[in-house]
Amino acid sequence: MFTCKVTAHKASKTRVYPSIRLPKEYGSIIGKSAEIIPTSHEGKQAFLVVVDQESVHSVLTSPLEARVENLEKQLAVLQKSAS
């Protein structure tokens, strides 16, 4: 889970759309089609975004988990080059 601010995307002088940025770890979905389903969560407005792409992981990794995984890979490369 992560948090972000809803910002304004100005398509023209008269058209302004709400915009939400996802972490860069989700860059692979850029250009993919998505369904946006209005819903609620704990009494608050929510949106379920369903991307037209098979999930690589059955459970999405958090940005922290992605960073740890990257560091572990880098450490393995360093250990291999040191031996």
N, C-alpha and C positions, 0 to 999 in steps of 0.2 A: 504494500500500500504506500502511496505517496500523496503529497498535497501540492496543489498549484493554484494560481489565481486565474479566474476567468477574465480574459482580456477581450478587447474589441478588435475585430478584423474589419477594416474598411475596404469593401469591394469597390465602392464609388462614393461620391459625395452624399448620396441619399441612402446607401445600403450599408448597414453595419451589422455584423454577425458576431455572436459570442464565440470565443475561441479558447480551447484548452490545450496546453502543451503536454505531451507525454515525455518521459525521460528518453534520452538518446538511445538507450538500450533497445527501444522499440522501433528504431529507424527502418527495420526491414519491412514494416507494414506501410511505409510511405507509398502512395499510389494505389494501394489496394482498396477495394470496395468495402464498405462497412454499413451495417444496420445500426441505427441508434434507436434504442427503445426506452421511452420515458417510463420511469418507475419511481418507487420511493424506498428509502432505507432509514429505519429508525425514525420515521415521521418526517424525514426531509426529502426534498426533491433529489432524484438520482437519475442517472442514465446508464443503461447497459449498452456497451459498444461491442458488437460482434463483427470481427474482421474476417473477410473472405480469404482465410489462409489457415492451413493446418497448423496446429500448435506444435512447436518443437518439444516443449516440455508440458507434461500434463498439469503441472503446477508452475505458474510464472515465478521466476526468481526475482527477488527484490533487488534494487540497485546495490545494496550492501552485499548481498550474496553474489551478485555479478562481479563486484570489485574483489571480493575475497577469492572467487574462482580465478580471476585474472592474475591476482598476486600469487596464488598457488602454482599456476602455470609458469609464471616468470621465475619463481623459486626453483621449480623442477628443471628449467632450462639452465639456470645458473649452477645448480648442483651437478648437472650432467657435464657442463663445460669445465667444471673444477676437477672432475675426476678423470 
